[in-house]
Amino acid sequence: MKHITDETFEADVIQSSTPVLIDFWAEWCGPCKQIAPALEEIEAELGEKVIIAKINIDENPQTPSKYGVRGIPTLMIFKDGEPASVKIGALPKNKLQEWIESSL
């Protein structure tokens, strides 16, 4: 899973020709750690259809602020440089996968 920073967000997400799912997370967030294995499995299953990446909100405060992230985990799918879909909170793997596939 790719790790994004405030500095790399533009190149890695906005300019990506592939849809990118960003997981806004923090070390201290239990639900964030809970969904991480499911996101890794989904990334492996979907292959080249989507890039799944994480951004630590404590180390990179500018990007979450820009996109109005208030609670974590916040998952945001970007298509063509724009936020296309948002989910807040932890979900079971099957619900995450349904949401991702319906958003692509």
N, C-alpha and C positions, 0 to 999 in steps of 0.2 A: 504494500500500500504506500502510495506516494505521500510525502509530507510537504505541505505548502507553507510558505511564509508570506507576510505582508509584501515582501520584496518580489517574490516569485509569482504572486497571484495573477497578475496581468498576463504574463507569458504562459503560465501553466493552465489557467482556467479561462480567462476572457478570450485569449487568442486560440484556444484549442478547437480543432475541427471536429473532435469527438465530444459527445456530452460528458460532463464532469460532475460527479456527485461529491460535494464537499461535506465532510463531517466536522462541524465546529464542536470541539471537545476541550477538556482540561484533565490534568492528572488526578485531581481530587474528585472527579465526577464518576460516581458508581455506575449510573445508567450508561454513561459513555463507554466504560470498560465492558459492560454487559453486552452491548451490541457490536463491539469490535470484531469478535470471531465470526459473527453472521455476515458482516460486511466483507470480510476477507473471503468467505466461502462464495458469496454472491459475485464478487469480483472475478474469482476463478471460473465460475459457471458462465458468466456473461461475456468473458473474454474481451474482445475488441469493441463491443457495443458501447461500453461506458468505462470511464476512468474513475476509480474511487480514490479519493485523497482526503487527508486529515489536515486541519489547521488548529493548532493549540491557541486558544483564545487568550491565555495569560501571557504567552510569549509574543503574540501577534494581535494587539488590540485594535489596529486600524481597520482591518477587513471586517470583523464582526460588527463593529460600530457602523461602518458604511452600509451594511446590509441589514441593519436593525435586529441583530441577534440579541435576544433578551434572556433566553433560557437555553440550557444545553442538556442533552445533545440536540442540536439543530442540524438537520440534513437539508441541503439545498442542491438541486440539480440545475446546472447551467447548460443551456443550449445556445449556440451562436453568440456567446458572450453575455447572455442575459439569464437572470434567474427564471427558471421555467416552472419549478415546483418546490414546495417546502414542506417538511414534516418536522414537528418538534416533539421530543420525547423518545423513549425507547420503545421499540416494537419487536414482536417476535420475527424471526427470519422470514417466514412465509409472507407476512404482511409487508415487511421491508421490500422483499422481492417483487410482490404485486405492485407496490407503489412505484418502484424504480422502472419496471417494465412498462407500466401504463404511462409513465412520463417520458419515455424515450421516443 
